[in-house]
Each structure stands twice: as structure tokens, then as C-alpha cells.
């Protein structure tokens, strides 16, 4: 049986992943900064964990097959994203976890004209750019990494909705609106099938 540790388990994506993992009867650990804030989480062992701290990651991830990063880290300083990714990878290495599945953002997908990333070509507010560049730097850390942790980044469309409905998905850049339930399915299907390696995938609704 595949065992998962989910960082950022208290967020919308994280909670949907936990719910789907419980439905699939997977052994799951939910890592959150403050477990007391999440008494409603069921079907998983809830522990204190910080995805930006290598020691914390190593402690929490030990004994699991797959790590999932569903962390929404808007509170991080933009200069810290790349270092946080390095810490996550280092912690997983120490724990012996060789698979990382991560939720990214659509703006780091290739631009439609093939030149650079989408956010570099889109007409977006200037105040967004430090955050978008930080997420791009985070992805570059993964692409430059040559250690033992295999990784896949899932980049959902900008319209990601937290509602009941269609839980189907397709691998496609900049496609239809996607539900969090469909995103959870994609993550857990990949955890089971191990089809993709060291790549970023666009994902959308079907």
C-alpha cells in the first residue's frame, strides 16, 4: 500500500487530497504547522510539520513512500521560495522518500508562443511579478536538482474551484476550470501509477 505524507494538509487542496486518500484507504499523514487548528481532519494521522525546514521534513516524512506538497506559501518572502524548495528536497532525502508530487501554478507553464514561462508573456499586474518569479525560481530548483527524489509538479488552471462537481481531469496546459476534487484525483492517480518523472504537467478539467 502506498503511504503518503501531505504537507499543507490544512488547505483546500490538502484537505481534498486527504479525503480522497481516505476513500482509497491509503495510509496518510497530514503535516500542518499547528495540529490543534485541525481537529476536523479524519482518516489521517495529524502531525506538526514545516515543509520549509529540512529537519522537520525529515522527521515527518520518514517511513512514507510519497510526499505531497499542497502548501500555499504566500506568507513566505519571495526571496525564500528557492531556499524552501531546497530544504524540502534535503529533508525528503534524509527521510529516504524518493517521490515528491507538488501543486504548482499555471503561470510557470510554457508560454503559448514557446518563449519562456507564461507569466513572462502575459500582461499581469506588476505587483504580482515578485511572487510569480519566486514560484518560477522554485521550479528551477527542481529542474536543476540531480538527487534521488523524483518529482512531478501539477499546474492547475487559474480557475481552480472548491465545489462539488466533476472530479475528472486531463493533462493539458491552460484548459478548462478544475475542481479541487479533480486535482486530488490527479495527484493520487500519479502516486499510484508513477507515470511521470521530473516534469511539470498542466492539468485541467475534462
C-alpha positions as a printed NumPy array, in Angstrom:
array([[  0.   ,   0.   ,   0.   ],
       [  1.291,   3.468,  -0.891],
       [  1.781,   5.671,   2.164],
       [  1.587,   9.447,   1.836],
       [  2.704,  12.447,   3.822],
       [  0.826,  15.596,   2.815],
       [  2.422,  18.948,   3.629],
       [ -0.053,  21.821,   3.674],
       [ -2.782,  19.355,   4.597],
       [ -4.945,  22.031,   6.202],
       [ -5.524,  23.993,   2.979],
       [ -8.277,  23.452,   0.436],
       [ -6.157,  21.283,  -1.838],
       [ -4.628,  19.419,   1.079],
       [ -7.971,  18.577,   2.635],
       [ -9.357,  17.314,  -0.682],
       [ -6.28 ,  15.113,  -1.101],
       [ -6.744,  13.727,   2.423],
       [-10.408,  12.974,   1.749],
       [ -9.65 ,  11.148,  -1.483],
       [ -6.754,   9.271,   0.128],
       [ -9.095,   8.111,   2.898],
       [-11.637,   6.978,   0.3  ],
       [ -8.881,   4.951,  -1.369],
       [ -7.873,   3.556,   2.038],
       [ -4.303,   4.873,   1.823],
       [ -2.102,   5.285,   4.865],
       [ -1.754,   9.066,   5.181],
       [ -0.028,  11.567,   7.456],
       [ -1.28 ,  15.155,   7.448],
       [  1.511,  17.658,   8.161],
       [  0.361,  21.095,   9.346],
       [  2.072,  23.836,  11.313],
       [ -0.457,  23.796,  14.162],
       [ -2.337,  20.498,  14.523],
       [ -4.687,  21.909,  17.175],
       [ -6.304,  24.06 ,  14.478],
       [ -7.439,  20.995,  12.52 ],
       [ -9.47 ,  18.749,  14.848],
       [-11.841,  18.001,  11.952],
       [ -9.232,  16.116,   9.908],
       [-10.057,  12.42 ,   9.93 ],
       [ -8.664,   9.403,   8.144],
       [ -5.072,  10.566,   8.631],
       [ -2.502,  10.942,  11.383],
       [ -2.127,  14.692,  12.023],
       [  1.347,  15.915,  12.988],
       [  3.23 ,  19.207,  13.239],
       [  5.429,  19.725,  10.206],
       [  7.046,  22.564,   8.285],
       [  7.757,  21.991,   4.602],
       [ 10.34 ,  24.797,   4.597],
       [ 12.519,  23.196,   7.3  ],
       [ 14.667,  20.218,   6.279],
       [ 14.834,  18.749,   9.792],
       [ 11.066,  18.927,  10.205],
       [ 10.504,  17.395,   6.765],
       [ 12.887,  14.527,   7.503],
       [ 11.181,  13.761,  10.817],
       [  7.632,  13.859,   9.452],
       [  8.285,  12.156,   6.108],
       [ 10.253,   9.191,   7.436],
       [  8.595,   5.882,   6.605],
       [  6.413,   7.183,   3.756],
       [  6.545,   6.298,   0.071],
       [  5.355,   9.596,  -1.397],
       [  5.394,  13.208,  -0.227],
       [  2.758,  15.644,  -1.471],
       [  3.306,  19.389,  -1.225],
       [ -0.006,  21.237,  -1.202],
       [  1.487,  24.204,   0.634],
       [  0.118,  27.635,  -0.151],
       [  3.083,  29.689,   0.959],
       [  2.021,  33.259,   0.249],
       [  3.353,  34.206,   3.673],
       [  6.925,  33.451,   2.544],
       [  9.16 ,  36.289,   1.499],
       [  9.68 ,  35.97 ,  -2.25 ],
       [ 13.426,  35.561,  -1.673],
       [ 12.767,  32.41 ,   0.366],
       [ 10.938,  30.21 ,  -2.153],
       [ 14.009,  28.68 ,  -3.754],
       [ 15.623,  28.017,  -0.377],
       [ 12.406,  26.454,   0.922],
       [ 12.375,  24.051,  -2.03 ],
       [ 15.985,  23.094,  -1.326],
       [ 15.045,  22.406,   2.293],
       [ 12.095,  20.238,   1.258],
       [ 14.281,  18.158,  -1.056],
       [ 17.016,  17.833,   1.564],
       [ 14.505,  16.679,   4.173],
       [ 12.996,  14.095,   1.838],
       [ 16.462,  12.78 ,   1.032],
       [ 17.212,  12.349,   4.738],
       [ 13.896,  10.566,   5.224],
       [ 14.511,   8.226,   2.298],
       [ 11.377,   9.411,   0.461],
       [ 12.043,   9.233,  -3.259],
       [  8.83 ,  10.675,  -4.702],
       [  7.514,  14.267,  -4.47 ],
       [  4.218,  15.377,  -6.004],
       [  3.648,  19.106,  -5.815],
       [  0.903,  21.577,  -6.701],
       [  2.31 ,  24.444,  -8.741],
       [  0.707,  27.354, -10.589],
       [ -0.287,  27.868, -14.217],
       [  1.962,  30.888, -14.733],
       [  5.088,  28.683, -14.727],
       [  3.803,  26.625, -17.66 ],
       [  5.407,  27.328, -21.056],
       [  4.089,  30.414, -22.816],
       [  1.853,  29.668, -25.784],
       [  4.475,  31.015, -28.198],
       [  7.084,  28.683, -26.705],
       [  9.256,  31.506, -25.405],
       [  9.797,  31.311, -21.657],
       [  7.137,  30.886, -18.995],
       [  3.563,  32.1  , -19.274],
       [  3.905,  34.858, -16.674],
       [  6.766,  36.386, -18.649],
       [  4.477,  36.872, -21.664],
       [  1.139,  37.706, -20.051],
       [  0.004,  41.237, -19.259],
       [ -0.257,  40.862, -15.496],
       [ -0.195,  43.454, -12.701],
       [  3.346,  44.462, -11.784],
       [  2.735,  43.762,  -8.099],
       [  2.156,  40.074,  -8.894],
       [  5.519,  39.584, -10.544],
       [  7.75 ,  39.057,  -7.471],
       [  5.511,  36.197,  -6.331],
       [  5.302,  34.691,  -9.83 ],
       [  9.066,  34.941, -10.259],
       [  9.538,  33.278,  -6.862],
       [  7.407,  30.326,  -7.956],
       [  9.438,  30.147, -11.177],
       [ 12.653,  30.117,  -9.111],
       [ 11.2  ,  27.297,  -7.027],
       [ 10.585,  25.267, -10.192],
       [ 14.107,  25.974, -11.406],
       [ 15.478,  24.448,  -8.199],
       [ 13.621,  21.247,  -9.036],
       [ 14.834,  21.26 , -12.627],
       [ 18.454,  21.706, -11.531],
       [ 18.215,  19.043,  -8.833],
       [ 20.104,  15.811,  -9.543],
       [ 19.466,  13.962,  -6.286],
       [ 17.404,  10.832,  -5.632],
       [ 13.983,  12.444,  -5.157],
       [ 11.826,  12.006,  -8.259],
       [  9.294,  14.847,  -8.654],
       [  6.227,  15.959, -10.585],
       [  4.625,  19.406, -10.43 ],
       [  0.928,  19.683, -11.309],
       [ -0.002,  23.174, -12.553],
       [ -3.776,  23.67 , -12.426],
       [ -5.6  ,  26.369, -14.422],
       [ -6.166,  29.785, -12.896],
       [ -9.809,  28.855, -12.333],
       [ -9.492,  26.289,  -9.557],
       [-12.775,  25.919,  -7.683],
       [-13.684,  24.427,  -4.321],
       [-17.077,  22.965,  -5.065],
       [-18.799,  19.666,  -5.57 ],
       [-18.975,  18.513,  -9.146],
       [-16.92 ,  16.901, -11.845],
       [-13.853,  15.168, -10.437],
       [-12.454,  14.212, -13.84 ],
       [ -9.303,  15.819, -15.231],
       [ -6.975,  15.804, -18.2  ],
       [ -3.289,  16.572, -18.658],
       [ -3.458,  19.805, -20.613],
       [ -1.991,  23.297, -20.335],
       [ -4.44 ,  26.173, -19.766],
       [ -7.579,  24.115, -20.157],
       [-10.998,  24.19 , -18.506],
       [-11.75 ,  25.102, -14.914],
       [-10.759,  22.42 , -12.437],
       [-12.207,  21.345,  -9.116],
       [-10.051,  20.607,  -6.088],
       [-11.547,  17.11 ,  -6.089],
       [-10.227,  16.548,  -9.623],
       [ -6.818,  17.876,  -8.597],
       [ -6.777,  15.405,  -5.706],
       [ -7.601,  12.58 ,  -8.116],
       [ -4.726,  13.567, -10.38 ],
       [ -2.245,  13.653,  -7.503],
       [ -3.307,  10.288,  -6.109],
       [ -3.535,   8.628,  -9.526],
       [  0.068,   9.674, -10.125],
       [  1.096,   8.417,  -6.672],
       [ -0.307,   5.023,  -7.6  ],
       [  0.807,   4.783, -11.227],
       [  4.174,   6.608, -11.156],
       [  3.849,   7.548, -14.84 ],
       [  5.691,  10.865, -14.95 ],
       [  9.151,  11.837, -13.81 ],
       [ 10.936,  15.142, -13.117],
       [  8.491,  17.24 , -15.062],
       [  5.802,  19.892, -14.773],
       [  2.336,  18.963, -16.06 ],
       [ -0.526,  21.254, -16.9  ],
       [ -3.829,  19.894, -15.63 ],
       [ -7.367,  20.997, -16.359],
       [-10.965,  19.902, -16.139],
       [-12.237,  17.486, -18.75 ]])
